[in-house]
Amino acid sequence: MWVSSHVFESARLGPVTLRNRIIKAATFEGVMPDGLVSDALIDFHRRVASGGVGMTTVAYLAVSPEGRTDRHCIFLRPEALPGLRQLTEAVHEDGAAVAAQIGHAGPVANSRSNKTPSLAPSNGFSPMGTRLRGVTEHDIARITEDYRNAATMVLDAGFDSIEIHLGHNYLLSAFLSPKLNKRADQWGGSLENRARFPRRVAEVVREAVGDRIAVTAKLNMADGVPGGFWLDESVEVARMLQADGNLDALELTGGSSLANPMYLFRGEVPLREFAATLPPAIRVGFRLLGKRFMPYYPFEEAFFLPYARQFRDALDMPLILLGGVNRLDTIEQAVDNGFDFVAMARALLREPDLVNKMRKGVASESLCIHCNKCMPTIYRGTRCVLVGPKLTH
């Protein structure tokens, strides 16, 4: 029995038509040991594509070498192009579109792994004690061109869409944050100044690809940390981005990979599992202080929806709802309330074929229990630990 629902009808995202309104959100796959596409990465996205999503999102593609989360992150350079083409062709064979999430990790980057300083809007230290170097005018100009070059490569690789990462206190998100951006020049201070770099990046990405593929951005609604980016300012930045006209949609997110990752995930906090991934020298300290870095937030279905509704009321542009979406009726209600697409992550890690199950009437909600034990697996192959084989490189 096929379920009749507008969720499963084709929909436009800029110049691209998706076969339905469900997008696999970017979740770092952790299977690129050489910083290049691997067979396991292709398999990861093929499973989701064959499982029925309208589009899957490849995460996280760094535009600059120091912008990698660590040395195993794919850096968009000529050597990466053949593998990326192979990946997009594989996804297209299974009927789905494919997006490339591009960005610069900034203060979230692992400087020890990358063997280069972690960059931020201003000098300082991360919550984990990493020294952060404030970017110069030259850095901003260089990184802006890195985004332009990365967008061109994404286009050449056959992707259908680009997602610019403006969330989770990565570099562009850090510029938006009054807590992290202490600059007194044209890139800091007022909201207009703090938004200047992200807006410029969106502009050059659109210039690079024109209307040949879709361009979206993943924007923090709230950082989830005291003194950080909050709804009053994020709605205004969204209005700026809409007025600029460079984006086909906004995906709405929240939280800080730098200071409060559980704000994005909600549910159980896998402190013991995370501690096991750390070097012994810092494992004990993490066990003592980890609850401060990863506080508990109870899981609620569609937990970002109350925030996202404020953006829906303020904007005319297409919006993508993210955050704890597990049920078909939630997706239907989101579309009925004006959200053009819904992005899912953990639910599709648990069941890559969930969309097909929903469409066939076999399932109406995900089996994900929000234990969040998938989170620590990003260092060795992102997966649901309750089912399925471990990915290998």
C-alpha positions as CSV (number, residue, x, y, z in Angstrom):
1,M,0.0,0.0,0.0
2,W,1.4,3.4,-1.0
3,V,0.7,6.2,1.4
4,S,-0.9,9.2,-0.3
5,S,0.8,12.3,1.2
6,H,2.0,15.7,-0.2
7,V,5.3,14.9,1.6
8,F,6.1,12.4,-1.1
9,E,5.3,14.7,-4.0
10,S,8.1,16.3,-6.0
11,A,9.1,19.8,-4.9
12,R,11.4,22.6,-6.2
13,L,14.5,23.7,-4.4
14,G,15.7,26.6,-6.5
15,P,16.5,25.2,-10.0
16,V,16.4,21.6,-8.7
17,T,13.4,19.3,-8.5
18,L,13.5,16.8,-5.6
19,R,11.4,13.7,-5.7
20,N,10.0,14.4,-2.2
21,R,10.3,16.9,0.7
22,I,12.6,14.9,2.9
23,I,16.4,15.7,3.0
24,K,19.1,13.7,4.8
25,A,20.8,16.4,6.9
26,A,24.6,16.6,7.0
27,T,26.1,14.3,9.6
28,F,29.9,14.0,9.5
29,E,30.5,10.5,8.1
30,G,34.0,9.8,9.6
31,V,35.1,7.5,6.8
32,M,37.6,9.7,4.9
33,P,41.0,8.7,6.4
34,D,43.0,10.4,3.6
35,G,40.7,13.4,3.4
36,L,39.3,12.1,0.1
37,V,36.1,10.2,-0.9
38,S,36.2,6.6,0.1
39,D,34.1,3.6,-0.9
40,A,32.5,3.7,2.5
41,L,31.5,7.3,2.0
42,I,29.8,6.4,-1.3
43,D,28.1,3.4,0.4
44,F,26.8,5.7,3.2
45,H,25.0,8.0,0.8
46,R,23.9,5.2,-1.5
47,R,22.0,3.6,1.3
48,V,20.1,6.7,2.2
49,A,19.5,7.5,-1.5
50,S,18.1,4.0,-2.2
51,G,16.1,4.4,1.0
52,G,14.0,7.1,-0.6
53,V,15.1,10.6,0.5
54,G,14.7,13.4,-1.9
55,M,18.2,14.6,-1.3
56,T,21.2,13.5,0.8
57,T,23.8,15.9,2.1
58,V,27.6,15.2,2.1
59,A,29.3,16.6,5.2
60,Y,31.6,18.3,5.8
61,L,33.7,19.6,2.9
62,A,36.3,22.2,4.0
63,V,37.0,25.1,1.7
64,S,40.5,25.7,3.2
65,P,43.2,23.4,4.6
66,E,43.0,25.0,8.1
67,G,39.2,24.9,7.9
68,R,39.0,21.1,8.3
69,T,37.6,19.8,11.4
70,D,40.6,17.5,11.5
71,R,43.1,16.1,8.9
72,H,40.6,13.3,8.0
73,C,38.1,15.9,6.7
74,I,37.7,16.3,2.9
75,F,39.4,19.5,1.7
76,L,38.0,20.7,-1.6
77,R,41.0,20.5,-3.9
78,P,41.7,19.0,-7.4
79,E,42.6,15.6,-5.9
80,A,39.1,15.3,-4.4
81,L,37.2,15.9,-7.6
82,P,37.3,12.4,-9.1
83,G,35.9,10.8,-6.0
84,L,33.3,13.5,-5.6
85,R,32.1,12.8,-9.1
86,Q,31.9,9.1,-8.4
87,L,29.8,9.9,-5.3
88,T,27.3,12.1,-7.1
89,E,26.9,9.7,-9.9
90,A,26.2,6.9,-7.4
91,V,23.5,8.9,-5.6
92,H,21.9,9.9,-8.9
93,E,21.7,6.3,-10.0
94,D,19.5,5.7,-6.9
95,G,17.2,8.5,-7.9
96,A,18.1,11.1,-5.2
97,A,19.7,14.5,-5.5
98,V,22.9,15.3,-3.5
99,A,24.1,18.4,-1.7
100,A,27.6,19.4,-0.6
101,Q,27.9,21.1,2.7
102,I,30.8,23.5,2.5
103,G,32.4,25.5,5.2
104,H,35.4,26.6,7.3
105,A,35.5,25.1,10.8
106,G,37.3,28.1,12.2
107,P,37.5,27.8,16.0
108,V,36.0,24.2,15.9
109,A,39.0,23.0,13.8
110,N,41.5,20.6,15.5
111,S,44.7,22.6,15.2
112,R,46.9,19.7,16.4
113,S,45.5,17.3,13.8
114,N,45.6,19.9,11.0
115,K,49.1,21.2,12.1
116,T,47.9,24.7,11.6
117,P,46.4,27.3,13.9
118,S,42.6,27.4,14.4
119,L,41.1,30.6,13.2
120,A,38.4,32.7,14.8
121,P,37.1,36.2,14.5
122,S,39.2,37.3,17.5
123,N,42.2,36.0,19.4
124,G,41.4,33.8,22.4
125,F,41.0,30.2,23.6
126,S,38.4,27.6,22.9
127,P,36.5,25.9,25.8
128,M,38.9,23.0,25.4
129,G,42.0,25.3,25.7
130,T,42.9,25.5,22.1
131,R,44.5,28.8,21.2
132,L,42.5,30.7,18.6
133,R,44.1,33.2,16.1
134,G,42.0,36.1,15.0
135,V,41.7,36.3,11.2
136,T,43.3,39.2,9.4
137,E,41.9,41.1,6.4
138,H,44.1,39.0,4.2
139,D,42.6,35.8,5.7
140,I,39.1,37.0,5.1
141,A,39.8,37.8,1.5
142,R,41.6,34.5,1.0
143,I,38.9,32.4,2.6
144,T,36.2,34.2,0.6
145,E,38.0,33.2,-2.6
146,D,38.3,29.6,-1.2
147,Y,34.5,29.5,-0.9
148,R,34.3,30.7,-4.5
149,N,36.7,28.0,-5.7
150,A,35.0,25.3,-3.6
151,A,31.6,26.2,-5.1
152,T,33.0,25.9,-8.6
153,M,34.4,22.4,-7.7
154,V,31.1,21.3,-6.2
155,L,29.4,22.3,-9.5
156,D,32.0,20.5,-11.5
157,A,31.6,17.4,-9.4
158,G,27.9,17.1,-10.3
159,F,26.2,18.1,-7.1
160,D,22.7,19.4,-7.2
161,S,23.0,21.8,-4.3
162,I,25.4,23.6,-2.0
163,E,24.8,24.1,1.7
164,I,26.9,26.9,3.2
165,H,27.6,26.2,6.9
166,L,26.5,29.2,8.9
167,G,25.9,27.3,12.1
168,H,27.4,25.6,15.2
169,N,30.1,28.3,15.8
170,Y,32.1,27.3,12.7
171,L,33.9,30.3,11.3
172,L,31.1,32.2,9.7
173,S,28.8,31.3,12.6
174,A,31.5,32.5,15.0
175,F,31.5,35.9,13.2
176,L,27.8,36.2,13.9
177,S,28.3,35.5,17.6
178,P,28.7,38.5,19.8
179,K,30.4,36.2,22.3
180,L,33.1,35.1,19.8
181,N,33.4,38.2,17.6
182,K,35.1,41.0,19.6
183,R,36.4,42.9,16.5
184,A,36.2,46.7,16.3
185,D,36.5,46.9,12.5
186,Q,34.0,46.5,9.6
187,W,33.7,42.8,10.5
188,G,32.6,43.2,14.1
189,G,30.5,45.2,16.5
190,S,27.1,45.8,15.0
191,L,24.9,43.0,13.7
192,E,25.3,44.3,10.2
193,N,29.1,44.2,10.5
194,R,29.1,40.7,12.1
195,A,26.9,39.5,9.2
196,R,29.1,41.0,6.5
197,F,31.5,38.0,6.1
198,P,28.7,35.4,5.9
199,R,26.7,37.5,3.5
200,R,29.8,38.0,1.3
201,V,30.4,34.3,1.2
202,A,26.8,33.6,0.1
203,E,27.3,36.2,-2.6
204,V,30.5,34.7,-4.1
205,V,29.1,31.2,-3.9
206,R,26.0,32.3,-5.9
207,E,28.3,34.1,-8.4
208,A,30.3,30.9,-8.9
209,V,27.4,28.6,-9.6
210,G,24.7,31.0,-11.0
211,D,21.3,29.3,-11.2
212,R,22.7,25.9,-12.3
213,I,22.4,24.4,-8.9
214,A,20.6,25.3,-5.7
215,V,22.4,27.3,-2.9
216,T,21.2,27.0,0.7
217,A,22.6,27.9,4.1
218,K,22.5,26.2,7.4
219,L,21.9,29.0,9.9
220,N,22.0,29.0,13.7
221,M,18.8,30.3,15.2
222,A,20.5,30.2,18.6
223,D,24.0,29.2,19.8
224,G,22.7,27.8,23.1
225,V,25.4,29.6,25.1
226,P,25.2,32.7,27.3
227,G,26.1,35.8,25.3
228,G,25.9,34.0,22.0
229,F,23.8,34.5,18.9
230,W,20.1,34.5,19.7
231,L,16.8,34.6,18.0
232,D,16.4,38.4,17.9
233,E,19.6,38.7,15.9
234,S,19.3,35.5,13.9
235,V,15.9,36.5,12.5
236,E,17.4,39.8,11.4
237,V,20.3,38.0,9.7
238,A,17.8,35.7,7.9
239,R,16.0,38.8,6.7
240,M,19.4,40.2,5.4
241,L,20.1,36.9,3.6
242,Q,16.6,36.9,2.0
243,A,17.0,40.5,0.9
244,D,20.4,39.7,-0.7
245,G,18.7,37.1,-2.9
246,N,21.6,34.6,-3.1
247,L,20.0,31.7,-1.3
248,D,17.2,29.3,-2.4
249,A,16.5,28.2,1.1
250,L,17.6,28.3,4.8
251,E,18.0,25.2,6.9
252,L,17.4,26.2,10.5
253,T,19.6,24.8,13.3
254,G,21.2,25.7,16.6
255,G,23.9,24.8,19.1
256,S,27.6,25.1,19.3
257,S,30.1,22.4,18.4
258,L,32.6,24.6,20.3
259,A,30.7,24.9,23.5
260,N,27.3,23.2,23.6
261,P,26.8,20.4,21.1
262,M,23.8,18.8,22.9
263,Y,21.7,21.8,22.2
264,L,21.5,20.4,18.7
265,F,20.9,16.8,19.6
266,R,18.8,16.6,22.7
267,G,18.2,13.3,24.5
268,E,20.7,11.1,26.3
269,V,24.3,12.3,26.8
270,P,26.9,9.7,25.8
271,L,29.7,10.9,28.1
272,R,31.2,7.5,28.7
273,E,31.3,6.7,24.9
274,F,32.8,10.1,24.1
275,A,35.5,9.8,26.8
276,A,36.5,6.4,25.3
277,T,37.4,8.2,22.0
278,L,39.8,10.7,23.7
279,P,43.5,10.4,24.4
280,P,44.1,9.0,27.9
281,A,45.7,12.2,29.1
282,I,42.5,14.1,28.8
283,R,40.0,11.3,29.3
284,V,39.8,11.7,33.1
285,G,39.3,15.5,32.9
286,F,36.5,15.0,30.4
287,R,34.7,12.6,32.7
288,L,34.9,15.2,35.4
289,L,33.9,18.2,33.3
290,G,32.0,16.7,30.4
291,K,28.6,17.4,31.9
292,R,29.4,21.1,31.8
293,F,30.4,20.8,28.1
294,M,27.5,18.5,27.2
295,P,24.5,19.3,29.4
296,Y,21.4,17.2,29.2
297,Y,18.3,18.5,27.3
298,P,15.3,16.3,27.2
299,F,14.3,15.1,23.8
300,E,11.1,16.4,22.2
301,E,9.7,15.7,18.8
302,A,10.6,18.6,16.4
303,F,12.3,20.5,19.3
304,F,13.4,23.4,17.1
305,L,9.9,24.0,15.7
306,P,8.9,26.8,18.1
307,Y,12.0,28.8,17.1
308,A,11.6,27.9,13.4
309,R,8.0,29.2,13.4
310,Q,9.3,32.7,14.2
311,F,11.4,32.5,11.0
312,R,8.5,31.3,9.0
313,D,6.4,34.2,10.2
314,A,9.2,36.7,9.3
315,L,10.3,35.4,5.9
316,D,9.0,34.6,2.5
317,M,11.9,32.4,1.3
318,P,11.8,28.6,1.5
319,L,12.8,27.1,4.9
320,I,14.0,23.6,5.9
321,L,13.0,22.4,9.3
322,L,15.6,20.4,11.3
323,G,15.7,19.0,14.8
324,G,14.2,15.8,16.2
325,V,11.9,15.0,13.3
326,N,11.0,11.3,13.5
327,R,7.3,10.9,12.5
328,L,5.5,11.2,9.2
329,D,2.7,13.3,10.8
330,T,5.4,15.7,12.0
331,I,6.7,16.1,8.5
332,E,3.1,16.6,7.1
333,Q,2.4,19.2,9.8
334,A,5.6,21.0,9.0
335,V,4.8,21.2,5.3
336,D,1.2,22.3,6.1
337,N,2.7,25.1,8.3
338,G,4.7,26.5,5.5
339,F,8.1,24.6,5.7
340,D,9.1,23.6,2.3
341,F,11.4,20.6,3.3
342,V,12.2,18.7,6.4
343,A,15.8,17.4,7.2
344,M,16.4,14.2,9.2
345,A,19.6,12.9,10.6
346,R,19.6,10.4,13.4
347,A,16.4,8.8,12.2
348,L,18.1,7.9,8.9
349,L,21.2,6.7,10.6
350,R,19.0,4.2,12.4
351,E,16.9,3.3,9.3
352,P,18.4,4.5,6.0
353,D,15.3,3.2,4.2
354,L,12.8,5.0,6.6
355,V,11.4,7.2,3.8
356,N,10.5,4.1,1.7
357,K,9.0,2.5,4.7
358,M,6.8,5.5,5.4
359,R,5.8,5.8,1.8
360,K,4.8,2.1,1.7
361,G,2.9,2.4,4.9
362,V,5.2,0.0,6.7
363,A,6.3,2.6,9.3
364,S,5.0,6.0,10.5
365,E,7.9,6.9,12.7
366,S,11.6,6.1,13.2
367,L,12.9,3.5,15.6
368,C,15.6,6.0,16.8
369,I,15.6,6.1,20.7
370,H,17.8,9.3,20.9
371,C,20.5,7.6,22.9
372,N,23.0,9.7,20.9
373,K,25.5,6.9,20.9
374,C,25.9,7.6,17.2
375,M,27.7,10.9,18.1
376,P,31.0,9.4,19.2
377,T,31.2,7.1,16.2
378,I,31.9,10.1,13.9
379,Y,35.6,9.4,14.5
380,R,35.5,5.9,13.1
381,G,32.5,5.6,10.8
382,T,29.2,7.3,11.7
383,R,26.4,4.8,12.4
384,C,23.7,3.8,14.7
385,V,25.4,1.5,17.2
386,L,22.1,-0.5,17.8
387,V,21.9,-1.8,14.2
388,G,23.9,-2.3,11.1
389,P,27.6,-3.1,10.4
390,K,30.4,-0.8,11.2
391,L,31.7,1.1,8.2
392,T,35.2,0.6,7.2
393,H,37.5,2.9,5.2
